[in-house]
Amino acid sequence: MYKRLVSVVSVITILALIITGCTSQASNIGLAREGNKKTVASDFVVTEVGSYDSVDTAVVLSIAQDIGYVTFMNIATGRQYTLSYDGTTYVKDKYEGAMSMSQIGAGDIVDITFLKSKKKLTSMQLSPQAWEFSNVENYNLGGANKTATIGSNTYSLPDDVVVISEGERTEVMNVVNKDVLTIKGIDHKICSINVNKGHGYLRLSNEQALVGGWIEVGNAVVTQITENMMLTVPEGSYEVILSKDNASTVKNVVIERNREVILNAGELDIVQDKVGKIIFSVEPVDATVSIDGNIADISKEVELPYGIHHVKLEAEGYKTMAKYIQVGSEYASLSFTMEPGDDAETEDADSDFGDKGDSGNDDEVQSAVTENQVYIDAPVGVEVYLDGNYMGICPVNFKKVTGSHTVALRKTGYQSKSYTIYLYDDGQDITYSFTDLEKEDSGSSGNKNSSSKSTKNTSEGSSSIEKDFTSYNSSKNSSSDDTVSGNGNK
């Protein structure tokens, strides 16, 4: 009995020792695990995927996919900032559909959420509020009071509007009226402009025999030929027609963005003259019709050589009408309806061959020569062209003619540059100082827009992009010559 009792006690003791050891080991393991735990500060907020503390509606300025950064501009303030992104960043279209970051482009208007303290982008969506017009050709970016028109609609155009050309930011002034644009905005405000199709340059050499005639570059540019002219032409392929009196020549050219093409007019062959028969329909029927200064009998077909002709209509009790027509087919019919009113000459802005281009006479009603001057002071030593016409070597000045004009700057060995200026009859002279031209890179396919030196301070809180020019009203008493002898660096 005693032996049996001893055996039971021994078994119980052994079991107690085993249980105590396991408990101690478990406790030690638990302590070890507790010791490996990271302590979390009481003021630290653990974020989850998709969480954010800030929201914004902004324009995308650039995306650096190789390092995972996006630069934005706040639409309301013009402030620029950069956020990082990674695989946890949600990217959506305006209908909440999934997108990739590669589908977002500079100039897009987006609604974003982000962690401000971490500068981390958590989500980005193409803004459902934004509108877009693609391949816009009918526009005017020089309206009064910082406005612009697209077709017949008017929008505000802020100073810090984002303008993108070939992937880089530029200025509204660098957009010429022949560029094809994509314009985006919210409500009645334009927020971004992308240049889809830019412009290049066409220059004539050995053109002296054709001065006073006409040059037609497809339907893009039609203007009179002047000595040493350089035309700003939309990029593309064109048939160029040069004509004077009863002779004409034809040549095909390809215009590349920001590149210059020289057309040797002296090497062109003269083609046989062609004549078109035109039937005129005029209201009132008793109107007198003059073509190229000669009264025409429109009761029958009028034969006219191919090319540009000036037509003038006069009738008692009606406004005199004057416009250019283009004859380019064997048979054609033209209709004119004169407006009742005083016998004051008007110029129809809509010619029958479309945009008359760089000549500056596509709307003589709205354009008027003022008593003031336009001064171009910089860059010194470059050739200056106004609407394709050679004005001289900078610094130059010329009469202020209201309306939209294209100023082109050229110098041998440098990349040519164009600007659009808008002139108003405000009773003041105006001066422009443009930045220096960039040296030509023979290995590149075209000029690239780049940051330019600022000649004007931007206000606090506005866009930090450097301005490409300055313009200021001036009351100069001394005028410089607007004619410079010699051809400069031609």
ZAMARGU-4260 file (C-alpha; in steps of 0.2 Angstrom, whole numbers, plus 5000, padded with zeros to 4 digits):
<rodrens>
0) 5000/5000/5000 | 5014/5012/5005 | 5023/5008/4989 | 5008/5011/4978 | 5006/5028/4987
5) 5024/5033/4984 | 5021/5028/4965 | 5006/5039/4964 | 5015/5054/4972 | 5030/5052/4960
10) 5019/5052/4945 | 5010/5068/4951 | 5026/5076/4955 | 5033/5072/4937 | 5017/5079/4929
15) 5018/5095/4940 | 5036/5098/4934 | 5031/5095/4916 | 5017/5107/4917 | 5027/5120/4926
20) 5041/5119/4913 | 5029/5121/4898 | 5021/5136/4906 | 5038/5144/4909 | 5043/5141/4891
25) 5027/5148/4885 | 5029/5163/4896 | 5047/5166/4890 | 5041/5164/4872 | 5027/5177/4875
30) 5039/5189/4883 | 5051/5187/4868 | 5037/5191/4856 | 5032/5205/4867 | 5049/5212/4866
35) 5050/5211/4847 | 5034/5221/4845 | 5037/5239/4838 | 5030/5253/4849 | 5018/5265/4840
40) 5019/5283/4845 | 5002/5290/4852 | 5002/5304/4839 | 5005/5293/4824 | 4991/5289/4812
45) 4992/5272/4803 | 4986/5275/4786 | 4977/5263/4775 | 4977/5261/4756 | 4966/5275/4749
50) 4966/5286/4764 | 4969/5305/4762 | 4969/5321/4771 | 4968/5333/4756 | 4958/5336/4740
55) 4961/5347/4725 | 4956/5350/4707 | 4971/5353/4696 | 4979/5353/4679 | 4993/5340/4676
60) 5009/5348/4671 | 5020/5333/4669 | 5022/5315/4674 | 5039/5307/4678 | 5034/5289/4677
65) 5052/5282/4679 | 5053/5290/4697 | 5034/5290/4701 | 5031/5309/4702 | 5017/5320/4696
70) 5017/5339/4695 | 5001/5348/4696 | 4995/5366/4696 | 4980/5371/4707 | 4966/5379/4696
75) 4961/5392/4708 | 4977/5398/4714 | 4990/5394/4701 | 5001/5386/4714 | 5012/5371/4708
80) 5017/5356/4718 | 5023/5338/4715 | 5017/5322/4723 | 5023/5304/4723 | 5013/5289/4717
85) 5015/5270/4717 | 5005/5255/4714 | 4992/5259/4727 | 4987/5275/4719 | 4970/5274/4711
90) 4968/5281/4693 | 4951/5283/4686 | 4942/5291/4671 | 4928/5303/4673 | 4916/5288/4673
95) 4925/5279/4688 | 4933/5267/4676 | 4950/5261/4679 | 4965/5269/4670 | 4984/5268/4670
100) 4995/5282/4674 | 5002/5281/4656 | 4984/5286/4650 | 4985/5303/4659 | 4993/5317/4649
105) 5000/5335/4652 | 4985/5347/4652 | 4972/5335/4659 | 4961/5342/4672 | 4960/5330/4687
110) 4952/5328/4704 | 4965/5321/4716 | 4966/5316/4734 | 4983/5315/4743 | 4992/5314/4760
115) 4999/5332/4762 | 5011/5327/4775 | 5018/5313/4765 | 5016/5322/4748 | 5008/5305/4742
120) 4995/5305/4729 | 4982/5292/4734 | 4969/5294/4719 | 4967/5304/4703 | 4952/5305/4692
125) 4949/5314/4676 | 4937/5328/4682 | 4919/5325/4678 | 4917/5344/4678 | 4929/5347/4664
130) 4925/5350/4646 | 4936/5348/4631 | 4936/5354/4613 | 4948/5344/4601 | 4956/5349/4585
135) 4950/5368/4587 | 4955/5379/4573 | 4942/5393/4575 | 4948/5402/4590 | 4954/5419/4596
140) 4965/5420/4612 | 4967/5438/4612 | 4950/5444/4618 | 4948/5460/4629 | 4948/5458/4648
145) 4958/5442/4647 | 4945/5432/4637 | 4946/5420/4623 | 4933/5414/4610 | 4931/5396/4604
150) 4919/5397/4589 | 4905/5409/4595 | 4908/5406/4614 | 4918/5417/4625 | 4928/5410/4640
155) 4940/5418/4653 | 4958/5415/4649 | 4969/5417/4665 | 4987/5423/4664 | 4993/5406/4671
160) 4983/5395/4659 | 4993/5379/4655 | 4999/5379/4637 | 5008/5363/4632 | 5018/5361/4615
165) 5027/5345/4611 | 5026/5339/4630 | 5033/5356/4637 | 5025/5371/4644 | 5025/5387/4634
170) 5016/5403/4633 | 4999/5408/4625 | 5009/5421/4615 | 5018/5406/4606 | 5002/5400/4599
175) 4999/5407/4582 | 4982/5407/4574 | 4986/5393/4562 | 4990/5380/4576 | 4977/5367/4579
180) 4973/5365/4598 | 4964/5355/4611 | 4957/5366/4624 | 4951/5361/4641 | 4942/5370/4655
185) 4929/5370/4669 | 4913/5381/4668 | 4918/5397/4658 | 4936/5396/4661 | 4950/5389/4650
190) 4962/5379/4661 | 4974/5371/4648 | 4978/5372/4629 | 4988/5358/4620 | 4995/5362/4603
195) 4991/5347/4592 | 4997/5354/4576 | 5010/5368/4576 | 5018/5378/4563 | 5034/5380/4553
200) 5041/5393/4541 | 5042/5396/4522 | 5054/5408/4515 | 5056/5413/4497 | 5073/5416/4488
205) 5076/5424/4471 | 5058/5430/4472 | 5061/5448/4465 | 5053/5445/4449 | 5037/5439/4458
210) 5036/5453/4470 | 5018/5461/4469 | 5011/5444/4464 | 5003/5431/4475 | 5008/5415/4484
215) 4995/5402/4489 | 5001/5388/4501 | 4986/5376/4500 | 4972/5384/4508 | 4982/5389/4523
220) 4990/5405/4518 | 4986/5416/4503 | 4995/5433/4502 | 5004/5445/4491 | 5022/5442/4488
225) 5034/5455/4496 | 5053/5456/4496 | 5062/5445/4509 | 5046/5438/4516 | 5044/5423/4528
230) 5028/5415/4530 | 5022/5406/4546 | 5013/5390/4539 | 5004/5376/4548 | 5014/5360/4548
235) 5009/5348/4533 | 5011/5345/4515 | 5006/5358/4502 | 5005/5363/4484 | 5013/5381/4483
240) 5006/5392/4469 | 5016/5408/4464 | 5008/5419/4452 | 5010/5436/4445 | 5001/5444/4430
245) 4997/5430/4418 | 5010/5418/4424 | 5010/5405/4438 | 5022/5392/4445 | 5018/5377/4456
250) 5029/5368/4469 | 5026/5355/4482 | 5033/5358/4500 | 5032/5349/4517 | 5032/5360/4532
255) 5038/5353/4548 | 5035/5360/4565 | 5047/5374/4570 | 5058/5371/4554 | 5061/5383/4540
260) 5059/5378/4521 | 5067/5389/4508 | 5058/5389/4491 | 5069/5395/4477 | 5057/5404/4466
265) 5070/5407/4452 | 5071/5388/4449 | 5053/5385/4446 | 5046/5382/4429 | 5032/5393/4422
270) 5017/5382/4418 | 5004/5386/4404 | 4991/5399/4409 | 4974/5392/4413 | 4957/5402/4412
275) 4941/5399/4422 | 4924/5404/4417 | 4914/5412/4431 | 4896/5415/4432 | 4891/5430/4444
280) 4875/5431/4453 | 4873/5448/4461 | 4859/5456/4472 | 4854/5470/4467 | 4855/5466/4449
285) 4860/5483/4444 | 4876/5483/4454 | 4892/5488/4445 | 4905/5475/4447 | 4924/5478/4445
290) 4937/5465/4444 | 4955/5470/4447 | 4950/5488/4444 | 4941/5485/4427 | 4922/5485/4425
295) 4915/5468/4421 | 4900/5463/4411 | 4892/5450/4422 | 4877/5447/4411 | 4888/5433/4403
300) 4902/5422/4408 | 4918/5431/4414 | 4934/5423/4409 | 4948/5425/4422 | 4965/5418/4423
305) 4968/5406/4437 | 4974/5415/4453 | 4968/5429/4465 | 4957/5443/4459 | 4950/5458/4468
310) 4931/5460/4465 | 4922/5476/4470 | 4903/5479/4470 | 4894/5496/4470 | 4876/5501/4470
315) 4866/5516/4475 | 4858/5514/4492 | 4870/5499/4496 | 4886/5497/4506 | 4900/5495/4494
320) 4907/5477/4495 | 4925/5472/4491 | 4933/5455/4492 | 4946/5443/4485 | 4941/5428/4475
325) 4952/5413/4469 | 4949/5406/4452 | 4955/5388/4452 | 4943/5378/4441 | 4937/5379/4423
330) 4919/5383/4428 | 4912/5391/4444 | 4898/5402/4450 | 4899/5415/4463 | 4884/5424/4472
335) 4885/5441/4481 | 4871/5450/4491 | 4875/5468/4495 | 4869/5475/4512 | 4857/5491/4511
340) 4865/5506/4519 | 4877/5521/4516 | 4889/5520/4501 | 4904/5517/4512 | 4916/5503/4507
345) 4917/5488/4517 | 4929/5473/4516 | 4921/5455/4517 | 4931/5445/4529 | 4926/5429/4521
350) 4936/5427/4505 | 4931/5413/4493 | 4948/5405/4495 | 4947/5405/4514 | 4960/5412/4526
355) 4971/5425/4517 | 4983/5422/4530 | 4999/5432/4534 | 4994/5447/4523 | 4984/5455/4537
360) 4970/5460/4525 | 4958/5446/4530 | 4947/5458/4539 | 4950/5476/4535 | 4934/5482/4544
365) 4941/5477/4561 | 4959/5482/4557 | 4963/5500/4558 | 4980/5510/4557 | 4982/5520/4572
370) 4993/5535/4576 | 5003/5524/4588 | 5019/5514/4586 | 5024/5496/4590 | 5042/5494/4596
375) 5052/5478/4596 | 5067/5480/4606 | 5074/5463/4608 | 5083/5452/4604 | 5094/5464/4595
380) 5101/5459/4578 | 5087/5447/4573 | 5076/5448/4557 | 5059/5454/4562 | 5044/5449/4551
385) 5026/5455/4554 | 5012/5444/4546 | 5026/5437/4534 | 5033/5454/4529 | 5051/5459/4532
390) 5051/5474/4544 | 5070/5475/4547 | 5083/5471/4560 | 5079/5472/4578 | 5076/5485/4586
395) 5063/5490/4574 | 5046/5500/4575 | 5031/5501/4564 | 5013/5508/4564 | 5001/5500/4576
400) 4987/5491/4566 | 4973/5484/4577 | 4969/5466/4577 | 4979/5449/4578 | 4996/5449/4571
405) 5010/5436/4569 | 5028/5442/4574 | 5042/5430/4568 | 5060/5432/4573 | 5074/5424/4563
410) 5093/5423/4563 | 5105/5412/4553 | 5111/5398/4564 | 5097/5400/4577 | 5079/5393/4578
415) 5066/5404/4571 | 5052/5409/4583 | 5034/5415/4581 | 5023/5425/4593 | 5005/5431/4592
420) 5002/5449/4597 | 4985/5457/4599 | 4984/5476/4596 | 4971/5488/4602 | 4967/5506/4598
425) 4970/5512/4616 | 4980/5528/4611 | 4996/5521/4617 | 5013/5515/4610 | 5017/5497/4615
430) 5034/5489/4616 | 5039/5470/4615 | 5055/5463/4622 | 5056/5444/4617 | 5069/5432/4623
435) 5085/5427/4614 | 5083/5414/4600 | 5091/5397/4604 | 5105/5390/4593 | 5100/5378/4580
440) 5103/5360/4583 | 5107/5351/4567 | 5104/5334/4574 | 5086/5338/4580 | 5070/5336/4569
445) 5063/5353/4576 | 5065/5366/4589 | 5060/5362/4606 | 5051/5374/4618 | 5061/5377/4633
450) 5061/5388/4649 | 5065/5405/4644 | 5073/5420/4654 | 5060/5430/4664 | 5059/5448/4659
455) 5045/5451/4671 | 5042/5447/4689 | 5026/5436/4692 | 5015/5440/4707 | 5015/5431/4723
460) 5005/5415/4722 | 5004/5414/4703 | 5012/5402/4692 | 5031/5401/4693 | 5033/5398/4675
465) 5045/5411/4668 | 5038/5423/4655 | 5043/5422/4637 | 5041/5441/4634 | 5037/5458/4641
470) 5025/5471/4634 | 5023/5488/4641 | 5014/5503/4636 | 5026/5517/4632 | 5025/5535/4628
475) 5041/5536/4618 | 5045/5553/4611 | 5059/5548/4600 | 5055/5535/4586 | 5067/5523/4578
480) 5068/5519/4560 | 5056/5506/4555 | 5066/5502/4539 | 5083/5495/4540 | 5094/5494/4525
485) 5102/5478/4520 | 5096/5460/4522 | 5105/5456/4539 | 5110/5438/4540 | 5100/5432/4525
</rodrens>
